């Protein structure tokens, strides 16, 4: 067996339930490896089972009444304390993720961990501002609405942004007075498990914020649990469908699903070409293409196709020169997450070569670790797998178009609708195209960005509901209407 990767601290390998680090009652474990060199990181990642989930839910139910009743300043202080503690431990948390995901600190880890902290600070600011409404009483009744917490909620996060996505789920849930159970991905569990001490130090009461590691079986237990009132899931479309089914078949718990993407970037001939190239390259290279809103379908107007393709190819090849050890500050692209992910992406590339022309990339980098060159195909037909399916790696296609009407049809011709971008200096055209995109988010002269202050989510099979912004608070609360008979005496 490979030697365990050295680390300056003992890896956190216990569940965090009721403000205590505890062993799983299942005695079942997972093994995780470092994607840069295949070395074993740990073979003691616990799988939370039914008894563990029940214990966490029982603790959350007991904690809910007091947490719900806490004053706004008290709850806000706890969330902001937690954000500050996370920021103080950014390097440690990012390293724990990097061990099993390979995300370079400067290029991704620092940003991702900072976004997690900022989510708590942002939603702490909403705590005394998320108000209800009142309605005219000319019919003799004063009508007001209140936003009330649901109770015990849960979030299942993927491996590609394990802390940032956890913040998008946990922060609005806790800010609105819910208790929250976090299930991290089995591929990247350590940063989430390390949060336990910070949760206690920040002042969260026991049972309010808990962490249960595990695999798909743990997620299924949460989705089916009769006392969990809301579950938020980020991951693949097939798993999202199963989560929704389990939620419906149990207690009809609320579900938010943030699923896959196949984001189109439309490049018109009147765009700022340097800007378009920069955004499209960054949108494919960040996190080695392992992001749901990566710009993986690029449509270039025929008159500038040759120039754009040459610049895009050169920029990606330049970025590819910094592929390497994610522990080095100079590295901007690390490995794919693991062998399974590497095999999946390279399988797409092998099959894609039969349907389009290879522009650049397609090869493994080195012989150790799961490193892969940024890869681009051109002239890919609309029915090709690589056109329709999410690859989740640094792989894109470039196709051409002539007219605005033509490219809108092409851009909308998949079952995904998470992100899109239009590049042009004609604002009227930009807004026309943005309106016609079947997508939850659209960038004008930019792409593949999201903001804590604005709704994040997609259409079609890219998901249900929205995260971020005020809309996330609405998804974690029940709207109650109270009406008062003003004619009563």
C-alpha positions, 0 to 999 in steps of 0.5 A: 500500500502507498505511504500516507501523505505527510501533513503538518497536522492530524487529519480530522476523521470524526463526525461532528454531532452536537458540538462533539467529535465522535466516531461513526457507529457504522465502522465503515470507512472510505479511502482517499488519495492525493491526485498529484501522485496517487499516494494514500491520504487516509483510509479512515474517512468514516461513512455516517450511517442511519444511527449517526444521521438520527443522532444528528437530527435528534440534536438539531431538533432539540437545538432548534427552538432556542436557535430560532428564538435567538435575537438577531444581534446574537445570531449575527454575532455568531455567524460573523465570529465564524466567518472571522475564524474561517478567514484566520484558518484559510491556509489550513482549510485550503490545504485540507481540500488540496490534499485530495482535490489538487486545487492550487492555493493561489489559483483556487484554494484561497479564493474558495475558502474566502468565499465560504467565509464571506457567505457567512458574513453576507448572510449575517447582514441579512438577519435583521433585514429579511422582512415580511410585508403588509397589505391594504386593510380597506377590506377590514383585515390587516394582512401581514406575512412572516418568514419562519424557519423550516427546522432541520435542514441539510446540504450535500456538496460536491468535491469541486468547491467543497467549502464555497458551496457549503457556505452557499447552503449553510449560511442562509439556512443558519441565518434564518434560524434553521439548524443545518447538517452538512454532508461533504463529498467523500472525495474532499471531506477534511476541510468540512470535518475541520470546521467542528472546532471553529463552529464551537469557538464561534458560539454555535449552540450544540446541534445547530451546525453539524457535519456528517461525512460519507458517500451516497448512502449517507446522502440518501439517508438525509434525503429520505429522513422524515424529520429533515425539512429541506435539502439542498444538493449540488452535483450531477443530474442523475443524482439530483433526480434521485434526491428529488424522488427520495425527498418526495417519497419521504416527507415531501421536504423542500429541495434545491438542486444545482446540477450540471451545465454546458455553458455557451459563450457567443462571440460576435465579430464586433466584440473586444476580442482580447476580453472575449479570449481572456474570459473564455480561457479563464472560464475553462482553466479555473479548477482544471475545468471542474466547475459546473458553469465552465464555458465549454461551448464557444460559438464564434461569428465566421468572420473572426473565427480564425483570429479568435481560435488562434488567440484562444489556442495560444492562451490555453497552451500558455496556461497549460505550461503552468500545470503542475504540483498544486503545492507550488505557488506558481501552479495555476492548473492542478490535476483532475480530482482522481483516477475516476475523473481522469478516466471519465474526461479522457474518455470524452476526449477519445470519443470526441476525436471521432466527431470533431477536429482537435485544435489543441491538447488532449494529452496527459501531462507527465506520468504521475498524477491526473494532469491533463492539457486544456483540450479544444475541438472544432466543427463538432456536430450538434448531436455529438456526445461532447456537444451535449454532455457535461465533461467536467474537465478542461475540454471545450468546443468551438463552432461557428455561426453567421446570424444572431437567430442561428446562434441562439438556436445553437446555444439553447440546443442542450438540456442544460441552462445554467450559464451563458455569455454574449460578447459584443459592443452593441448593448442592444444586441447583447440584451436581445441575446441575453433575453433569448438564452434559456439560461438561469444566468447570463454574462454580457462581455463576461461569463462563468461568474456568480455573486453571493448577492444575486440568485444562482441557479439554472433552467431545464435540467440544470436544476431547481430553485436558486442559491445566493442573494435574498432568494436563498433565504426564501428557500429556507423559510416558510411564508406565513400570512397573519390577518387581523380582523380590524372590525372586531370589538 
